[in-house]
Amino acid sequence: MVEHAEIRMVHRGGSKINFREPVITNDSRYSVNVYSTCTEEYVHGLQGHTDLVTGVVLNPSNHLQVYSCSADGTVRLWDFTDGILIKSVLITASCLLHTFIIGYPIYLFQLVAVHLPRSGDQEVEARELSIVLCDVSPHPGAASFGREGEYIAAVKGLQLEVFFFKKQKSYRFSLKPGMKKGAKNAFTCVSCHPKEDCIATGHADGKIRMWRNFNQKKEYTYSTLHWHHGAVNTLCFTPEGTNLLSGGIESVLVHWHYTQENQKDFLPRLGAAITHLAVSPDGSLFCTSHSDNKITIIQSCVKVSAVIQGLVKGDGVWTNLIIDPRSKALVLNGKPGHLQFYSLHRDKQLYNLDIVQQEYIHEEGLDQFEVVKAAFDARGDWLATVDERRKKGAELEINLKLWEYDKLTQGFVLNTTVTAPHEDRITAMFFSPSPETTMLVTTSLDGHFKAWLLADHSDTKAEGFWACDFVGGYHLLKPGCCSFSADGSLLAVGFQEVVTVWSTASWELLTTLSQPPGAIRDLCFGRLSCSKYLLGTSTKNQLCCWNLLTCSLEWSTPMDVSLLQTDPLSENMAAFCSQSGSSDLFVFKPSEPRPLYSQKALCTGKVQHAVFAPRDQMLESCEERTQWLNRSQLYFLTQHMVYIFPLSPLVNERTGHPTCSLMVDDSVAVTPFYLLLGKHRQQQLDKQEALTNPMAERTQLPQGSIAIKELLHTPAHVLPSASFLCAMFVRSLLISSSSARPLDFFHSLLRYSLVLKCIYNLRTIPHNDKAKHFLLKMEISHLHKYSDPLLSTLL
């Protein structure tokens, strides 16, 4: 039997890590999702929720476990060090706030106390619910427990409400909207003192109020602290309650002394607005989340010790997605005025390149320079960028910058700056792929396109410089897009509804191409055997293909193509079409009438940008519909995150290459038992298959059973007795005689004895010795995978 290789879209990177406040573990080594606070590296993810994860909190009774809640209606308990799911609790409502406090999205958000059942089952249902507060804000910082859980405080609008669990009584306090100019009394966040009856609330006008005596509505008091000039985004007390931390748009962590409220310390220049705050249980580490999708680890408000930087998604991605030929990193807009180099393989930002080289000022309505275009040459030696700023009532300011790669510093150094390269906004910019010359072409709404060449000084010691070599236009029409042929000899420029083709050697207009009505939106030349074709999309929902040898329209089809992308290493092209709130994908060759691959409703929303990235090692897929994956992978960006499409076809785990045969998954570590028993058996199967038929079906070895999964996914110190586990193993190892094959009797007996020995050792080793537990579980997994049919005879 041959299994068809599956093509799947998977989330590759770029998730929001600042969506909720981070959690620092008791030993201050990990912060969940799980990252190392020492090395900044991603450790692993806790996979299992099927919808948005809305909250994470440490288990107060076990510092090695963490609770998470999700909009999928479940609360899950994890062993975060091993990434193991311990228990899943189904709740008949969507979880919108922290664990134990669940919101019902009916008409109002409610705080509900949930009793988590004490059950040995991995999946249970919570049935005991009680409403705590009826109308609360869905903001993550709008509720806080006080005095070790005696009461909870919640804020919304101009109201503060405090609920006491023992009394089952709540008190509500209101503020006036504010009569003074610029006064904004609305609550933004709340944090309760861990040991005293004190509540700190943040407000939209930058003030912090410290509430006391709130257990009696008529005698409450509050004092006011003020430093922030913008809204207070987040507040957090230290574990002992000696200090209060606050953060806002100023990118400054403010450290307030609780007993001396007028004294405060500052940690400035953290890079972006602070959105969330967290403190480790021992108070040694502070953790700040920022609006640029970054988490900063701070040592006791003194210095920054680590930065976990996610994919920065600002107001827009004007540069499109481009691949750095040297580092293979994804390059796009980062924080204002910068380009970010992001490794999707590691899901980590490599570095930022400051393009604008001006200090960014956080002020609403202020016009500042933004990077709008970027392009690499074929070798990655040059990077071209365009930054622009349009002041109100003033002319547009444009800068074209050429950056040269410096091998000593392993980065790009500014070589040439061209002020006002065009009289209006630049619409497209590309380097010529020809290795004979280094040429850059820009098109602009001023009605011209320009060719820029790298020239050399007569003095050999001087560096090269860039200069304009040619200015072209067509009947005063505005060019909107352009594309180079694969060898760089031709340049196609779209002037509204007309496609022009130019010779880059003499800059002679060779021909103009006709097409159905509609302005040209995108142009792409074919590659390799399809280099004679030129494809374009129009605003009238047409995809057109011209034959450059006959200068005629080869074919056209009515398609609303929002994005057209060429694979530089093959003849393939990808077309994204948006309809009914989702995006469709079509992969095709210009020379063939049928697509190589099509996928309806690929993802929700519109695909904004896409790029083909070359693989490090070419694959050899045997399926025709997956051969377009052999050289490149397709990355695309939606409104929410970056995806890589598709995942590789079925891969042989031993060789790393795709295969058409159904292979046994052998993803666990190689152990001495595997080398003794499993590898020898696999070699025998390989030899027998090679003698008969290279494409023959392989006999699939027994896969894991429920008993094995329960054992390997349950903490050792809570496992049942050894006798019970042995009975489970005996039943799981039995195989029907119809599928049995004669094997060595000694090997069968040895495997069975080793299984029993591993179970016994697993029960006797102390539960805190995680290294030995891990090795034993790997042994059991291998032994079960290669268990023999003759075990049924032995038993």
FENBELLIN-V317940 format. One record per residue. N is the residue number from 1. D_LAST is the distance of its C-alpha to the last C-alpha in Angstrom with 2 decimals. Layout:
# FENBELLIN-V317940
N_D_LAST, N_D_LAST
This chain:
# FENBELLIN-V317940
1_32.09, 2_34.56, 3_34.71, 4_38.25, 5_39.11, 6_39.79, 7_42.88, 8_42.77, 9_45.37, 10_44.21, 11_46.13, 12_46.92, 13_49.11, 14_52.22, 15_50.90, 16_53.15, 17_52.08, 18_55.14, 19_54.31, 20_53.42, 21_54.06, 22_51.65, 23_49.52, 24_49.44, 25_46.51, 26_47.10, 27_46.88, 28_49.22, 29_46.97, 30_45.95, 31_47.74, 32_45.84, 33_45.21, 34_43.70, 35_46.32, 36_46.96, 37_50.30, 38_50.78, 39_50.15, 40_50.73, 41_47.67, 42_45.37, 43_41.99, 44_39.97, 45_40.36, 46_38.74, 47_37.74, 48_36.96, 49_40.25, 50_41.56, 51_45.22, 52_47.76, 53_46.64, 54_49.47, 55_48.75, 56_46.73, 57_46.85, 58_45.07, 59_42.95, 60_45.30, 61_42.51, 62_40.43, 63_42.33, 64_39.32, 65_39.01, 66_41.34, 67_42.02, 68_43.22, 69_44.76, 70_45.51, 71_47.50, 72_44.24, 73_44.30, 74_41.50, 75_41.43, 76_38.59, 77_37.45, 78_36.49, 79_35.47, 80_38.23, 81_37.42, 82_34.09, 83_35.16, 84_32.30, 85_32.91, 86_32.04, 87_33.52, 88_35.61, 89_38.17, 90_39.79, 91_43.49, 92_45.59, 93_48.30, 94_48.83, 95_48.72, 96_51.98, 97_52.49, 98_50.55, 99_47.29, 100_47.90, 101_51.21, 102_50.71, 103_53.49, 104_53.97, 105_55.74, 106_57.81, 107_61.48, 108_61.32, 109_58.76, 110_57.49, 111_55.74, 112_52.92, 113_50.85, 114_47.17, 115_44.90, 116_41.46, 117_38.85, 118_36.60, 119_33.20, 120_29.72, 121_29.35, 122_30.10, 123_32.49, 124_34.95, 125_38.41, 126_41.50, 127_43.74, 128_46.19, 129_49.08, 130_52.64, 131_55.59, 132_57.22, 133_59.98, 134_61.10, 135_62.84, 136_61.68, 137_61.86, 138_58.81, 139_59.76, 140_57.00, 141_59.50, 142_61.07, 143_59.06, 144_58.30, 145_56.97, 146_59.36, 147_59.25, 148_55.45, 149_54.93, 150_57.68, 151_59.32, 152_59.09, 153_62.03, 154_62.33, 155_65.22, 156_66.47, 157_69.87, 158_72.43, 159_70.34, 160_68.22, 161_66.07, 162_64.37, 163_61.85, 164_61.12, 165_57.74, 166_58.72, 167_62.01, 168_60.61, 169_63.93, 170_65.07, 171_68.33, 172_69.76, 173_72.30, 174_74.29, 175_76.38, 176_79.35, 177_79.07, 178_81.57, 179_85.26, 180_86.00, 181_85.93, 182_82.50, 183_80.87, 184_77.33, 185_75.85, 186_72.66, 187_69.46, 188_67.03, 189_64.43, 190_63.74, 191_62.13, 192_62.03, 193_62.63, 194_59.44, 195_61.26, 196_64.70, 197_66.05, 198_67.16, 199_66.38, 200_67.31, 201_67.98, 202_68.88, 203_71.47, 204_72.64, 205_75.87, 206_74.10, 207_74.60, 208_72.12, 209_72.71, 210_71.48, 211_71.20, 212_71.54, 213_72.17, 214_70.34, 215_69.13, 216_72.66, 217_73.83, 218_77.53, 219_77.38, 220_75.11, 221_76.37, 222_75.45, 223_76.66, 224_76.71, 225_75.61, 226_76.64, 227_76.00, 228_74.19, 229_76.58, 230_73.93, 231_71.34, 232_68.93, 233_65.53, 234_63.28, 235_63.47, 236_61.11, 237_61.59, 238_60.11, 239_57.51, 240_60.19, 241_62.74, 242_65.31, 243_65.72, 244_65.64, 245_64.75, 246_66.21, 247_66.20, 248_67.90, 249_69.40, 250_71.22, 251_68.10, 252_68.88, 253_66.64, 254_68.92, 255_68.09, 256_69.95, 257_70.40, 258_69.69, 259_72.27, 260_74.84, 261_74.58, 262_77.46, 263_75.66, 264_73.22, 265_71.67, 266_70.84, 267_68.39, 268_70.06, 269_69.39, 270_65.71, 271_66.18, 272_65.72, 273_66.02, 274_63.61, 275_61.54, 276_59.02, 277_58.73, 278_55.89, 279_55.78, 280_52.93, 281_52.03, 282_53.82, 283_56.82, 284_56.71, 285_56.09, 286_57.79, 287_56.51, 288_58.76, 289_57.94, 290_60.69, 291_61.99, 292_61.30, 293_57.50, 294_57.34, 295_55.88, 296_57.78, 297_56.42, 298_59.30, 299_59.46, 300_61.32, 301_63.95, 302_65.18, 303_63.75, 304_61.31, 305_58.22, 306_56.18, 307_56.62, 308_53.83, 309_55.65, 310_54.31, 311_55.94, 312_59.50, 313_60.64, 314_64.29, 315_66.72, 316_65.93, 317_64.67, 318_67.95, 319_66.92, 320_64.11, 321_60.88, 322_61.46, 323_59.33, 324_60.58, 325_60.37, 326_59.87, 327_57.29, 328_55.74, 329_56.20, 330_57.10, 331_60.73, 332_62.41, 333_64.62, 334_63.56, 335_65.58, 336_69.27, 337_71.00, 338_67.89, 339_65.39, 340_61.77, 341_59.48, 342_55.98, 343_52.74, 344_50.39, 345_47.61, 346_47.73, 347_49.20, 348_51.92, 349_55.66, 350_56.86, 351_60.52, 352_63.58, 353_66.75, 354_69.91, 355_71.99, 356_74.74, 357_75.23, 358_76.80, 359_75.79, 360_74.21, 361_75.93, 362_74.01, 363_76.69, 364_76.48, 365_78.70, 366_79.41, 367_79.44, 368_77.67, 369_76.65, 370_73.37, 371_71.56, 372_71.64, 373_70.90, 374_68.96, 375_68.21, 376_66.93, 377_68.21, 378_65.82, 379_65.28, 380_65.15, 381_68.37, 382_70.27, 383_69.64, 384_72.22, 385_72.45, 386_74.84, 387_75.56, 388_78.04, 389_79.73, 390_82.03, 391_84.27, 392_85.83, 393_89.22, 394_88.80, 395_87.84, 396_84.29, 397_83.43, 398_81.19, 399_80.01, 400_78.37, 401_76.64, 402_75.31, 403_72.79, 404_72.06, 405_68.82, 406_69.45, 407_67.09, 408_68.08, 409_67.26, 410_64.46, 411_66.08, 412_68.84, 413_72.47, 414_75.26, 415_77.53, 416_79.82, 417_80.76, 418_82.73, 419_84.42, 420_85.07, 421_83.64, 422_84.34, 423_86.59, 424_83.85, 425_80.08, 426_77.92, 427_75.64, 428_73.61, 429_73.15, 430_71.40, 431_71.55, 432_72.24, 433_69.25, 434_71.70, 435_71.22, 436_74.93, 437_76.27, 438_75.19, 439_76.37, 440_75.76, 441_76.92, 442_77.56, 443_78.70, 444_80.60, 445_82.15, 446_85.54, 447_85.48, 448_84.71, 449_81.90, 450_82.30, 451_80.95, 452_80.57, 453_80.50, 454_79.69, 455_82.80, 456_83.51, 457_86.39, 458_88.81, 459_88.10, 460_84.86, 461_84.14, 462_84.18, 463_81.17, 464_80.99, 465_82.00, 466_81.46, 467_84.27, 468_84.81, 469_85.37, 470_85.84, 471_86.45, 472_85.91, 473_86.32, 474_86.82, 475_89.60, 476_89.19, 477_85.79, 478_83.06, 479_80.03, 480_76.66, 481_74.09, 482_73.91, 483_71.53, 484_71.74, 485_70.77, 486_67.99, 487_70.56, 488_72.88, 489_75.82, 490_76.05, 491_76.19, 492_75.86, 493_77.45, 494_77.36, 495_80.74, 496_80.13, 497_79.97, 498_80.79, 499_78.49, 500_80.39, 501_79.24, 502_80.86, 503_80.97, 504_80.03, 505_82.14, 506_85.48, 507_84.62, 508_86.03, 509_85.05, 510_83.54, 511_82.86, 512_82.15, 513_79.47, 514_79.87, 515_77.21, 516_76.95, 517_78.60, 518_77.11, 519_77.14, 520_74.75, 521_71.95, 522_69.80, 523_70.13, 524_67.59, 525_68.13, 526_65.56, 527_63.85, 528_63.36, 529_63.82, 530_64.89, 531_67.55, 532_70.32, 533_69.24, 534_70.27, 535_68.57, 536_69.96, 537_69.43, 538_72.24, 539_72.95, 540_73.40, 541_69.67, 542_69.91, 543_67.78, 544_70.03, 545_69.55, 546_72.61, 547_72.97, 548_75.02, 549_76.13, 550_77.82, 551_78.45, 552_77.37, 553_74.75, 554_71.73, 555_69.88, 556_69.55, 557_67.34, 558_67.80, 559_65.26, 560_65.68, 561_64.26, 562_64.29, 563_62.96, 564_62.94, 565_61.16, 566_61.10, 567_58.37, 568_60.37, 569_57.85, 570_57.63, 571_59.56, 572_57.59, 573_59.14, 574_57.76, 575_59.69, 576_58.95, 577_60.43, 578_60.80, 579_60.95, 580_60.07, 581_59.02, 582_56.42, 583_56.48, 584_55.52, 585_54.77, 586_55.84, 587_55.22, 588_57.47, 589_59.61, 590_63.36, 591_63.57, 592_60.96, 593_61.44, 594_57.86, 595_55.99, 596_53.02, 597_51.28, 598_52.24, 599_50.78, 600_52.39, 601_52.41, 602_51.02, 603_51.76, 604_53.95, 605_57.46, 606_59.47, 607_58.32, 608_61.10, 609_60.49, 610_58.22, 611_57.91, 612_55.95, 613_54.50, 614_53.62, 615_50.11, 616_49.65, 617_47.85, 618_48.31, 619_45.35, 620_44.81, 621_43.71, 622_43.18, 623_43.95, 624_47.66, 625_47.62, 626_46.18, 627_48.28, 628_50.83, 629_48.34, 630_48.21, 631_51.19, 632_51.75, 633_50.34, 634_52.35, 635_53.02, 636_54.85, 637_56.22, 638_56.34, 639_58.19, 640_55.21, 641_53.26, 642_52.62, 643_50.03, 644_48.85, 645_48.46, 646_46.28, 647_43.07, 648_42.15, 649_40.38, 650_36.67, 651_36.39, 652_34.28, 653_32.87, 654_33.04, 655_36.61, 656_38.12, 657_39.60, 658_39.20, 659_37.17, 660_36.86, 661_33.27, 662_30.44, 663_29.05, 664_25.98, 665_27.19, 666_26.77, 667_28.93, 668_27.26, 669_28.55, 670_27.86, 671_26.01, 672_25.39, 673_21.66, 674_22.88, 675_25.41, 676_22.96, 677_20.23, 678_21.44, 679_25.00, 680_24.26, 681_22.10, 682_24.86, 683_27.48, 684_25.82, 685_25.83, 686_29.44, 687_30.61, 688_29.17, 689_30.75, 690_34.05, 691_34.31, 692_33.90, 693_35.42, 694_36.09, 695_35.89, 696_32.77, 697_30.01, 698_27.15, 699_23.58, 700_22.65, 701_19.58, 702_17.45, 703_19.70, 704_19.43, 705_18.27, 706_20.07, 707_17.70, 708_18.42, 709_22.10, 710_22.39, 711_21.08, 712_23.32, 713_26.34, 714_26.45, 715_28.33, 716_26.22, 717_28.43, 718_27.78, 719_23.97, 720_22.20, 721_20.43, 722_17.56, 723_15.33, 724_16.14, 725_15.54, 726_12.03, 727_11.14, 728_13.07, 729_11.38, 730_7.82, 731_9.73, 732_11.96, 733_9.78, 734_8.57, 735_11.29, 736_12.98, 737_13.23, 738_16.99, 739_16.96, 740_14.63, 741_16.61, 742_16.16, 743_15.73, 744_15.88, 745_12.89, 746_14.30, 747_14.63, 748_11.04, 749_10.10, 750_13.23, 751_12.66, 752_9.52, 753_11.57, 754_14.58, 755_13.36, 756_12.79, 757_16.11, 758_17.91, 759_17.12, 760_18.45, 761_21.46, 762_22.20, 763_22.68, 764_24.78, 765_27.12, 766_30.34, 767_30.52, 768_33.81, 769_32.39, 770_31.88, 771_31.69, 772_28.56, 773_26.93, 774_27.79, 775_26.36, 776_23.02, 777_22.78, 778_23.64, 779_20.90, 780_18.23, 781_19.89, 782_19.81, 783_16.24, 784_15.21, 785_17.85, 786_16.72, 787_12.95, 788_11.87, 789_10.85, 790_8.82, 791_6.19, 792_5.28, 793_5.45, 794_3.79, 795_0.00
